[in-house]
Amino acid sequence: MARRYDCNDATDRTTGLREAASAVRRGELVVLPTDTVYGIGADAFTSEAVADLLDAKGRGRNMPTPVLIGSPNTLHGLVTDFSEEAWELVDAFWPGALTLVARHQPSLQWDLGDTRGTVAIRMPLHPVAIELLTEVGPMAVSSANLTGHPSPEDCDAAQGMLGDSVSVYLDGGPTPGIVPSSIVDVTGATPVLLRAGALSAEELRKVVPDLEVAN
């Protein structure tokens, strides 16, 4: 039976975060609020949990799960060949609605799907998410919806779709907006905007003027 905690209540938030962290460490799934939409998350280094996440969403391995982190410092252990421009984007827009596609460290023992050696990584601007990520480390997190359905703006919508496939729901109230994060590929010599979302190409070019836009 799924458990749900009201993170706008101080006591419930403390209990919920503790229970969510325990669930993640057991390889179970949790739903958490972010600064874009609600996400369904699992320990990024527990392959079975990531597989359960994809199953819960009805999503194939051909759509790998992004990773959320609680601090930019965590990047040092996760990515390689990270350019100066990539760090400038991190400094300017994290925490926030910018996802970076980077090459992950070859030594990492994780299976996020068919990533071809890359990882989509972000630090969300939401206190509940950051607190959980700081406690448990990197999490594989995707929007908390069934594939093909709208991304949820509140916990009710997420729970209505995912039900008891999730152990713990952290209810932070409605999310600030449904605009997804912008995605920038930093694996090459020049950053490439793969998806314009909360951040436009114009805003990004204020930091990395040579940003290209994918066709």
Disulfide bonds with the S-S distance in Angstrom:
none
